[in-house]
Structures are given as structure tokens and as C-alpha cells.
């Protein structure tokens, strides 16, 4: 990560490929206020359980 004032550049450490460039807005609160709902339910939520008889 390269940070200069409010500008941030994120790159791959081995290749140098730029992954993302962004500008931080100091007037915004970037911390999540509450937990978001999952987009994809976990296997337990879908009634999927371990099958001990399956190899």
C-alpha cells in the first residue's frame, strides 16, 4: 500500500500490479455501523449437515 495524504494505491507486492487506487474522504465514517446480512447463506442455514457415512 502506498498512502500519500488522502490518496491510496494498493498493489501486488511481487508483481507491482496496481490492484486498486482510491481517495479517502475524511468526512465519511468508513467503519461499519452494524453487521450486514449475508448475501449467500451458510450451509448450516440451508439445512446441510455433515454426513458421516459419506467417504
N, CA, C, O and CB atoms as a CASP TS submission, in Angstrom:
PFRMAT TS
TARGET T0000
AUTHOR 0000-0000-0000
METHOD Language model
MODEL 1
PARENT N/A
ATOM      1  N   UNK     1       0.843  -1.164   0.000  1.00  0.00           N
ATOM      2  CA  UNK     1       0.000   0.000   0.000  1.00  0.00           C
ATOM      3  C   UNK     1       0.895   1.237   0.000  1.00  0.00           C
ATOM      4  O   UNK     1       1.869   1.319   0.749  1.00  0.00           O
ATOM      5  CB  UNK     1      -0.963  -0.007   1.215  1.00  0.00           C
ATOM      6  N   UNK     2       0.552   2.173  -0.837  1.00  0.00           N
ATOM      7  CA  UNK     2       1.234   3.456  -0.873  1.00  0.00           C
ATOM      8  C   UNK     2       0.189   4.507  -0.517  1.00  0.00           C
ATOM      9  O   UNK     2      -0.830   4.641  -1.195  1.00  0.00           O
ATOM     10  CB  UNK     2       1.898   3.736  -2.285  1.00  0.00           C
ATOM     11  N   UNK     3       0.454   5.248   0.551  1.00  0.00           N
ATOM     12  CA  UNK     3      -0.504   6.252   1.015  1.00  0.00           C
ATOM     13  C   UNK     3       0.184   7.613   0.977  1.00  0.00           C
ATOM     14  O   UNK     3       1.255   7.798   1.553  1.00  0.00           O
ATOM     15  CB  UNK     3      -1.029   5.922   2.460  1.00  0.00           C
ATOM     16  N   UNK     4      -0.442   8.553   0.296  1.00  0.00           N
ATOM     17  CA  UNK     4       0.065   9.918   0.247  1.00  0.00           C
ATOM     18  C   UNK     4      -1.113  10.842   0.470  1.00  0.00           C
ATOM     19  O   UNK     4      -1.981  10.994  -0.389  1.00  0.00           O
ATOM     20  CB  UNK     4       0.786  10.227  -1.111  1.00  0.00           C
ATOM     21  N   UNK     5      -1.123  11.455   1.639  1.00  0.00           N
ATOM     22  CA  UNK     5      -2.242  12.276   2.080  1.00  0.00           C
ATOM     23  C   UNK     5      -3.521  11.447   2.028  1.00  0.00           C
ATOM     24  O   UNK     5      -3.626  10.464   2.762  1.00  0.00           O
ATOM     25  CB  UNK     5      -2.375  13.555   1.207  1.00  0.00           C
ATOM     26  N   UNK     6      -4.496  11.800   1.194  1.00  0.00           N
ATOM     27  CA  UNK     6      -5.755  11.057   1.136  1.00  0.00           C
ATOM     28  C   UNK     6      -5.792  10.034  -0.001  1.00  0.00           C
ATOM     29  O   UNK     6      -6.782   9.320  -0.157  1.00  0.00           O
ATOM     30  CB  UNK     6      -6.908  12.020   0.984  1.00  0.00           C
ATOM     31  N   UNK     7      -4.717   9.959  -0.798  1.00  0.00           N
ATOM     32  CA  UNK     7      -4.675   9.040  -1.935  1.00  0.00           C
ATOM     33  C   UNK     7      -3.996   7.733  -1.538  1.00  0.00           C
ATOM     34  O   UNK     7      -2.935   7.729  -0.914  1.00  0.00           O
ATOM     35  CB  UNK     7      -3.941   9.684  -3.128  1.00  0.00           C
ATOM     36  N   UNK     8      -4.632   6.626  -1.916  1.00  0.00           N
ATOM     37  CA  UNK     8      -4.127   5.303  -1.569  1.00  0.00           C
ATOM     38  C   UNK     8      -4.007   4.481  -2.852  1.00  0.00           C
ATOM     39  O   UNK     8      -4.930   4.447  -3.665  1.00  0.00           O
ATOM     40  CB  UNK     8      -5.061   4.593  -0.529  1.00  0.00           C
ATOM     41  N   UNK     9      -2.862   3.821  -3.026  1.00  0.00           N
ATOM     42  CA  UNK     9      -2.663   2.894  -4.135  1.00  0.00           C
ATOM     43  C   UNK     9      -2.307   1.548  -3.541  1.00  0.00           C
ATOM     44  O   UNK     9      -1.385   1.442  -2.732  1.00  0.00           O
ATOM     45  CB  UNK     9      -1.552   3.394  -5.121  1.00  0.00           C
ATOM     46  N   UNK    10      -3.039   0.515  -3.945  1.00  0.00           N
ATOM     47  CA  UNK    10      -2.796  -0.834  -3.450  1.00  0.00           C
ATOM     48  C   UNK    10      -2.260  -1.647  -4.619  1.00  0.00           C
ATOM     49  O   UNK    10      -2.869  -1.698  -5.687  1.00  0.00           O
ATOM     50  CB  UNK    10      -4.101  -1.480  -2.845  1.00  0.00           C
ATOM     51  N   UNK    11      -1.106  -2.286  -4.403  1.00  0.00           N
ATOM     52  CA  UNK    11      -0.507  -3.064  -5.479  1.00  0.00           C
ATOM     53  C   UNK    11      -0.028  -4.408  -4.959  1.00  0.00           C
ATOM     54  O   UNK    11       0.170  -4.595  -3.759  1.00  0.00           O
ATOM     55  CB  UNK    11       0.652  -2.297  -6.121  1.00  0.00           C
ATOM     56  N   UNK    12       0.154  -5.340  -5.887  1.00  0.00           N
ATOM     57  CA  UNK    12       0.676  -6.660  -5.569  1.00  0.00           C
ATOM     58  C   UNK    12       2.161  -6.509  -5.235  1.00  0.00           C
ATOM     59  O   UNK    12       2.914  -5.908  -6.002  1.00  0.00           O
ATOM     60  CB  UNK    12       0.454  -7.666  -6.759  1.00  0.00           C
ATOM     61  N   UNK    13       2.573  -7.047  -4.109  1.00  0.00           N
ATOM     62  CA  UNK    13       3.950  -6.878  -3.643  1.00  0.00           C
ATOM     63  C   UNK    13       4.966  -7.565  -4.556  1.00  0.00           C
ATOM     64  O   UNK    13       6.108  -7.112  -4.643  1.00  0.00           O
ATOM     65  CB  UNK    13       4.086  -7.419  -2.233  1.00  0.00           C
ATOM     66  N   UNK    14       4.585  -8.631  -5.227  1.00  0.00           N
ATOM     67  CA  UNK    14       5.550  -9.352  -6.056  1.00  0.00           C
ATOM     68  C   UNK    14       5.586  -8.861  -7.496  1.00  0.00           C
ATOM     69  O   UNK    14       6.658  -8.807  -8.098  1.00  0.00           O
ATOM     70  CB  UNK    14       5.237 -10.818  -6.040  1.00  0.00           C
ATOM     71  N   UNK    15       4.432  -8.502  -8.062  1.00  0.00           N
ATOM     72  CA  UNK    15       4.397  -8.097  -9.468  1.00  0.00           C
ATOM     73  C   UNK    15       4.358  -6.594  -9.668  1.00  0.00           C
ATOM     74  O   UNK    15       4.702  -6.102 -10.742  1.00  0.00           O
ATOM     75  CB  UNK    15       3.213  -8.709 -10.136  1.00  0.00           C
ATOM     76  N   UNK    16       3.938  -5.854  -8.638  1.00  0.00           N
ATOM     77  CA  UNK    16       3.800  -4.414  -8.766  1.00  0.00           C
ATOM     78  C   UNK    16       2.500  -4.000  -9.439  1.00  0.00           C
ATOM     79  O   UNK    16       2.246  -2.809  -9.618  1.00  0.00           O
ATOM     80  CB  UNK    16       4.958  -3.862  -9.531  1.00  0.00           C
ATOM     81  N   UNK    17       1.671  -4.979  -9.816  1.00  0.00           N
ATOM     82  CA  UNK    17       0.397  -4.683 -10.471  1.00  0.00           C
ATOM     83  C   UNK    17      -0.494  -3.877  -9.535  1.00  0.00           C
ATOM     84  O   UNK    17      -0.673  -4.243  -8.373  1.00  0.00           O
ATOM     85  CB  UNK    17      -0.314  -5.985 -10.904  1.00  0.00           C
ATOM     86  N   UNK    18      -1.047  -2.790 -10.037  1.00  0.00           N
ATOM     87  CA  UNK    18      -1.948  -1.963  -9.237  1.00  0.00           C
ATOM     88  C   UNK    18      -3.289  -2.674  -9.134  1.00  0.00           C
ATOM     89  O   UNK    18      -3.928  -2.978 -10.140  1.00  0.00           O
ATOM     90  CB  UNK    18      -2.115  -0.538  -9.859  1.00  0.00           C
ATOM     91  N   UNK    19      -3.698  -2.931  -7.908  1.00  0.00           N
ATOM     92  CA  UNK    19      -4.957  -3.614  -7.642  1.00  0.00           C
ATOM     93  C   UNK    19      -6.089  -2.608  -7.505  1.00  0.00           C
ATOM     94  O   UNK    19      -7.192  -2.828  -8.004  1.00  0.00           O
ATOM     95  CB  UNK    19      -4.851  -4.471  -6.378  1.00  0.00           C
ATOM     96  N   UNK    20      -5.805  -1.500  -6.821  1.00  0.00           N
ATOM     97  CA  UNK    20      -6.855  -0.505  -6.590  1.00  0.00           C
ATOM     98  C   UNK    20      -6.223   0.844  -6.268  1.00  0.00           C
ATOM     99  O   UNK    20      -5.181   0.921  -5.617  1.00  0.00           O
ATOM    100  CB  UNK    20      -7.799  -0.952  -5.441  1.00  0.00           C
ATOM    101  N   UNK    21      -6.870   1.896  -6.734  1.00  0.00           N
ATOM    102  CA  UNK    21      -6.493   3.263  -6.383  1.00  0.00           C
ATOM    103  C   UNK    21      -7.744   3.944  -5.847  1.00  0.00           C
ATOM    104  O   UNK    21      -8.823   3.801  -6.421  1.00  0.00           O
ATOM    105  CB  UNK    21      -5.890   4.045  -7.620  1.00  0.00           C
ATOM    106  N   UNK    22      -7.608   4.675  -4.763  1.00  0.00           N
ATOM    107  CA  UNK    22      -8.763   5.357  -4.204  1.00  0.00           C
ATOM    108  C   UNK    22      -8.334   6.584  -3.422  1.00  0.00           C
ATOM    109  O   UNK    22      -7.167   6.747  -3.069  1.00  0.00           O
ATOM    110  CB  UNK    22      -9.561   4.415  -3.313  1.00  0.00           C
ATOM    111  N   UNK    23      -9.305   7.436  -3.163  1.00  0.00           N
ATOM    112  CA  UNK    23      -9.091   8.641  -2.361  1.00  0.00           C
ATOM    113  C   UNK    23      -9.973   8.542  -1.132  1.00  0.00           C
ATOM    114  O   UNK    23     -11.185   8.350  -1.236  1.00  0.00           O
ATOM    115  CB  UNK    23      -9.402   9.943  -3.177  1.00  0.00           C
ATOM    116  N   UNK    24      -9.362   8.675   0.024  1.00  0.00           N
ATOM    117  CA  UNK    24     -10.094   8.616   1.284  1.00  0.00           C
ATOM    118  C   UNK    24     -10.786   9.963   1.517  1.00  0.00           C
ATOM    119  O   UNK    24     -10.164  11.019   1.404  1.00  0.00           O
ATOM    120  CB  UNK    24      -9.138   8.263   2.472  1.00  0.00           C
ATOM    121  N   UNK    25     -12.066   9.910   1.839  1.00  0.00           N
ATOM    122  CA  UNK    25     -12.827  11.113   2.158  1.00  0.00           C
ATOM    123  C   UNK    25     -12.888  11.229   3.675  1.00  0.00           C
ATOM    124  O   UNK    25     -13.611  10.465   4.314  1.00  0.00           O
ATOM    125  CB  UNK    25     -14.268  11.073   1.527  1.00  0.00           C
ATOM    126  N   UNK    26     -12.148  12.164   4.270  1.00  0.00           N
ATOM    127  CA  UNK    26     -12.100  12.259   5.739  1.00  0.00           C
ATOM    128  C   UNK    26     -13.423  12.648   6.387  1.00  0.00           C
ATOM    129  O   UNK    26     -13.557  12.555   7.607  1.00  0.00           O
ATOM    130  CB  UNK    26     -11.061  13.253   6.140  1.00  0.00           C
ATOM    131  N   UNK    27     -14.401  13.080   5.598  1.00  0.00           N
ATOM    132  CA  UNK    27     -15.697  13.431   6.170  1.00  0.00           C
ATOM    133  C   UNK    27     -16.607  12.216   6.314  1.00  0.00           C
ATOM    134  O   UNK    27     -17.662  12.304   6.942  1.00  0.00           O
ATOM    135  CB  UNK    27     -16.376  14.483   5.313  1.00  0.00           C
ATOM    136  N   UNK    28     -16.202  11.070   5.731  1.00  0.00           N
ATOM    137  CA  UNK    28     -17.015   9.854   5.806  1.00  0.00           C
ATOM    138  C   UNK    28     -16.560   8.969   6.945  1.00  0.00           C
ATOM    139  O   UNK    28     -15.382   8.947   7.303  1.00  0.00           O
ATOM    140  CB  UNK    28     -16.956   9.084   4.492  1.00  0.00           C
ATOM    141  N   UNK    29     -17.507   8.239   7.508  1.00  0.00           N
ATOM    142  CA  UNK    29     -17.199   7.241   8.516  1.00  0.00           C
ATOM    143  C   UNK    29     -17.151   5.896   7.796  1.00  0.00           C
ATOM    144  O   UNK    29     -18.191   5.374   7.395  1.00  0.00           O
ATOM    145  CB  UNK    29     -18.260   7.244   9.692  1.00  0.00           C
ATOM    146  N   UNK    30     -15.962   5.331   7.629  1.00  0.00           N
ATOM    147  CA  UNK    30     -15.805   4.101   6.876  1.00  0.00           C
ATOM    148  C   UNK    30     -16.012   2.848   7.715  1.00  0.00           C
ATOM    149  O   UNK    30     -16.039   1.745   7.169  1.00  0.00           O
ATOM    150  CB  UNK    30     -14.454   4.065   6.257  1.00  0.00           C
ATOM    151  N   UNK    31     -16.156   2.989   9.004  1.00  0.00           N
ATOM    152  CA  UNK    31     -16.353   1.835   9.860  1.00  0.00           C
ATOM    153  C   UNK    31     -17.798   1.373   9.783  1.00  0.00           C
ATOM    154  O   UNK    31     -18.716   2.192   9.819  1.00  0.00           O
ATOM    155  CB  UNK    31     -15.965   2.158  11.307  1.00  0.00           C
ATOM    156  N   UNK    32     -18.007   0.055   9.676  1.00  0.00           N
ATOM    157  CA  UNK    32     -19.385  -0.429   9.604  1.00  0.00           C
ATOM    158  C   UNK    32     -20.144  -0.110  10.887  1.00  0.00           C
ATOM    159  O   UNK    32     -19.594  -0.212  11.983  1.00  0.00           O
ATOM    160  CB  UNK    32     -19.409  -1.939   9.339  1.00  0.00           C
ATOM    161  N   UNK    33     -21.381   0.267  10.747  1.00  0.00           N
ATOM    162  CA  UNK    33     -22.209   0.617  11.901  1.00  0.00           C
ATOM    163  C   UNK    33     -22.896  -0.599  12.489  1.00  0.00           C
ATOM    164  O   UNK    33     -23.149  -0.644  13.693  1.00  0.00           O
ATOM    165  CB  UNK    33     -23.246   1.650  11.510  1.00  0.00           C
ATOM    166  N   UNK    34     -23.204  -1.595  11.654  1.00  0.00           N
ATOM    167  CA  UNK    34     -23.817  -2.823  12.137  1.00  0.00           C
ATOM    168  C   UNK    34     -23.462  -3.943  11.170  1.00  0.00           C
ATOM    169  O   UNK    34     -22.986  -3.692  10.063  1.00  0.00           O
ATOM    170  CB  UNK    34     -25.365  -2.669  12.280  1.00  0.00           C
ATOM    171  N   UNK    35     -23.693  -5.168  11.591  1.00  0.00           N
ATOM    172  CA  UNK    35     -23.384  -6.320  10.765  1.00  0.00           C
ATOM    173  C   UNK    35     -24.348  -6.372   9.587  1.00  0.00           C
ATOM    174  O   UNK    35     -25.559  -6.217   9.750  1.00  0.00           O
ATOM    175  CB  UNK    35     -23.451  -7.624  11.589  1.00  0.00           C
ATOM    176  N   UNK    36     -23.796  -6.591   8.407  1.00  0.00           N
ATOM    177  CA  UNK    36     -24.625  -6.698   7.207  1.00  0.00           C
ATOM    178  C   UNK    36     -25.179  -8.103   7.080  1.00  0.00           C
ATOM    179  O   UNK    36     -24.609  -9.056   7.612  1.00  0.00           O
ATOM    180  CB  UNK    36     -23.823  -6.324   5.950  1.00  0.00           C
ATOM    181  N   UNK    37     -26.285  -8.229   6.376  1.00  0.00           N
ATOM    182  CA  UNK    37     -26.868  -9.530   6.093  1.00  0.00           C
ATOM    183  C   UNK    37     -25.979 -10.247   5.092  1.00  0.00           C
ATOM    184  O   UNK    37     -25.410  -9.618   4.201  1.00  0.00           O
ATOM    185  CB  UNK    37     -28.321  -9.394   5.556  1.00  0.00           C
ATOM    186  N   UNK    38     -25.856 -11.575   5.236  1.00  0.00           N
ATOM    187  CA  UNK    38     -25.076 -12.359   4.289  1.00  0.00           C
ATOM    188  C   UNK    38     -25.815 -12.430   2.959  1.00  0.00           C
ATOM    189  O   UNK    38     -27.036 -12.584   2.922  1.00  0.00           O
ATOM    190  CB  UNK    38     -24.801 -13.778   4.840  1.00  0.00           C
ATOM    191  N   UNK    39     -25.054 -12.315   1.856  1.00  0.00           N
ATOM    192  CA  UNK    39     -25.650 -12.463   0.529  1.00  0.00           C
ATOM    193  C   UNK    39     -25.923 -13.931   0.233  1.00  0.00           C
ATOM    194  O   UNK    39     -26.940 -14.268  -0.374  1.00  0.00           O
ATOM    195  CB  UNK    39     -24.731 -11.861  -0.550  1.00  0.00           C
ATOM    196  N   UNK    40     -25.015 -14.805   0.659  1.00  0.00           N
ATOM    197  CA  UNK    40     -25.164 -16.235   0.427  1.00  0.00           C
ATOM    198  C   UNK    40     -25.271 -16.921   1.777  1.00  0.00           C
ATOM    199  O   UNK    40     -24.374 -16.785   2.609  1.00  0.00           O
ATOM    200  CB  UNK    40     -23.972 -16.808  -0.406  1.00  0.00           C
ATOM    201  N   UNK    41     -26.346 -17.651   2.009  1.00  0.00           N
ATOM    202  CA  UNK    41     -26.476 -18.309   3.316  1.00  0.00           C
ATOM    203  C   UNK    41     -25.432 -19.403   3.499  1.00  0.00           C
ATOM    204  O   UNK    41     -25.049 -20.083   2.548  1.00  0.00           O
ATOM    205  CB  UNK    41     -27.878 -18.901   3.477  1.00  0.00           C
ATOM    206  N   UNK    42     -24.980 -19.557   4.737  1.00  0.00           N
ATOM    207  CA  UNK    42     -24.038 -20.622   5.061  1.00  0.00           C
ATOM    208  C   UNK    42     -24.730 -21.968   4.946  1.00  0.00           C
ATOM    209  O   UNK    42     -25.959 -22.035   4.969  1.00  0.00           O
ATOM    210  CB  UNK    42     -23.454 -20.431   6.476  1.00  0.00           C
ATOM    211  N   UNK    43     -23.957 -23.044   4.823  1.00  0.00           N
ATOM    212  CA  UNK    43     -24.530 -24.379   4.646  1.00  0.00           C
ATOM    213  C   UNK    43     -25.427 -24.749   5.825  1.00  0.00           C
ATOM    214  O   UNK    43     -26.440 -25.420   5.629  1.00  0.00           O
ATOM    215  CB  UNK    43     -23.415 -25.423   4.483  1.00  0.00           C
ATOM    216  N   UNK    44     -25.081 -24.327   7.053  1.00  0.00           N
ATOM    217  CA  UNK    44     -25.925 -24.642   8.210  1.00  0.00           C
ATOM    218  C   UNK    44     -27.290 -23.990   8.073  1.00  0.00           C
ATOM    219  O   UNK    44     -28.300 -24.544   8.507  1.00  0.00           O
ATOM    220  CB  UNK    44     -25.251 -24.185   9.513  1.00  0.00           C
ATOM    221  N   UNK    45     -27.313 -22.806   7.464  1.00  0.00           N
ATOM    222  CA  UNK    45     -28.570 -22.085   7.294  1.00  0.00           C
ATOM    223  C   UNK    45     -29.479 -22.757   6.264  1.00  0.00           C
ATOM    224  O   UNK    45     -30.690 -22.539   6.266  1.00  0.00           O
ATOM    225  CB  UNK    45     -28.292 -20.647   6.881  1.00  0.00           C
ATOM    226  N   UNK    46     -28.895 -23.571   5.387  1.00  0.00           N
ATOM    227  CA  UNK    46     -29.680 -24.254   4.357  1.00  0.00           C
ATOM    228  C   UNK    46     -30.042 -25.670   4.775  1.00  0.00           C
ATOM    229  O   UNK    46     -30.594 -26.420   3.970  1.00  0.00           O
ATOM    230  CB  UNK    46     -28.915 -24.284   3.042  1.00  0.00           C
ATOM    231  N   UNK    47     -29.746 -26.056   6.006  1.00  0.00           N
ATOM    232  CA  UNK    47     -30.080 -27.381   6.488  1.00  0.00           C
ATOM    233  C   UNK    47     -29.086 -28.444   6.064  1.00  0.00           C
ATOM    234  O   UNK    47     -29.393 -29.633   6.151  1.00  0.00           O
ATOM    235  CB  UNK    47     -31.433 -27.755   6.017  1.00  0.00           C
ATOM    236  N   UNK    48     -27.894 -28.053   5.603  1.00  0.00           N
ATOM    237  CA  UNK    48     -26.874 -29.001   5.184  1.00  0.00           C
ATOM    238  C   UNK    48     -26.083 -29.415   6.419  1.00  0.00           C
ATOM    239  O   UNK    48     -25.655 -28.566   7.202  1.00  0.00           O
ATOM    240  CB  UNK    48     -25.938 -28.388   4.087  1.00  0.00           C
ATOM    241  N   UNK    49     -25.891 -30.707   6.590  1.00  0.00           N
ATOM    242  CA  UNK    49     -25.125 -31.206   7.728  1.00  0.00           C
ATOM    243  C   UNK    49     -24.062 -32.172   7.234  1.00  0.00           C
ATOM    244  O   UNK    49     -24.139 -32.658   6.106  1.00  0.00           O
ATOM    245  CB  UNK    49     -26.049 -31.893   8.764  1.00  0.00           C
ATOM    246  N   UNK    50     -23.078 -32.451   8.064  1.00  0.00           N
ATOM    247  CA  UNK    50     -22.051 -33.439   7.723  1.00  0.00           C
ATOM    248  C   UNK    50     -22.669 -34.818   7.672  1.00  0.00           C
ATOM    249  O   UNK    50     -23.493 -35.171   8.515  1.00  0.00           O
ATOM    250  CB  UNK    50     -20.889 -33.408   8.739  1.00  0.00           C
ATOM    251  N   UNK    51     -22.273 -35.594   6.689  1.00  0.00           N
ATOM    252  CA  UNK    51     -22.750 -36.957   6.528  1.00  0.00           C
ATOM    253  C   UNK    51     -21.598 -37.897   6.851  1.00  0.00           C
ATOM    254  O   UNK    51     -20.691 -38.065   6.035  1.00  0.00           O
ATOM    255  CB  UNK    51     -23.300 -37.205   5.084  1.00  0.00           C
ATOM    256  N   UNK    52     -21.621 -38.510   8.026  1.00  0.00           N
ATOM    257  CA  UNK    52     -20.504 -39.362   8.464  1.00  0.00           C
ATOM    258  C   UNK    52     -20.405 -40.631   7.630  1.00  0.00           C
ATOM    259  O   UNK    52     -19.376 -41.305   7.663  1.00  0.00           O
ATOM    260  CB  UNK    52     -20.660 -39.728   9.940  1.00  0.00           C
ATOM    261  N   UNK    53     -21.463 -40.975   6.875  1.00  0.00           N
ATOM    262  CA  UNK    53     -21.419 -42.193   6.044  1.00  0.00           C
ATOM    263  C   UNK    53     -20.816 -41.930   4.682  1.00  0.00           C
ATOM    264  O   UNK    53     -20.517 -42.875   3.953  1.00  0.00           O
ATOM    265  CB  UNK    53     -22.814 -42.770   5.873  1.00  0.00           C
ATOM    266  N   UNK    54     -20.631 -40.673   4.319  1.00  0.00           N
ATOM    267  CA  UNK    54     -20.061 -40.331   3.012  1.00  0.00           C
ATOM    268  C   UNK    54     -18.552 -40.455   3.062  1.00  0.00           C
ATOM    269  O   UNK    54     -17.928 -39.938   3.988  1.00  0.00           O
ATOM    270  CB  UNK    54     -20.468 -38.904   2.585  1.00  0.00           C
ATOM    271  N   UNK    55     -17.938 -41.134   2.082  1.00  0.00           N
ATOM    272  CA  UNK    55     -16.466 -41.321   2.107  1.00  0.00           C
ATOM    273  C   UNK    55     -15.706 -40.032   1.943  1.00  0.00           C
ATOM    274  O   UNK    55     -14.475 -40.037   1.944  1.00  0.00           O
ATOM    275  CB  UNK    55     -16.041 -42.276   1.023  1.00  0.00           C
TER
END
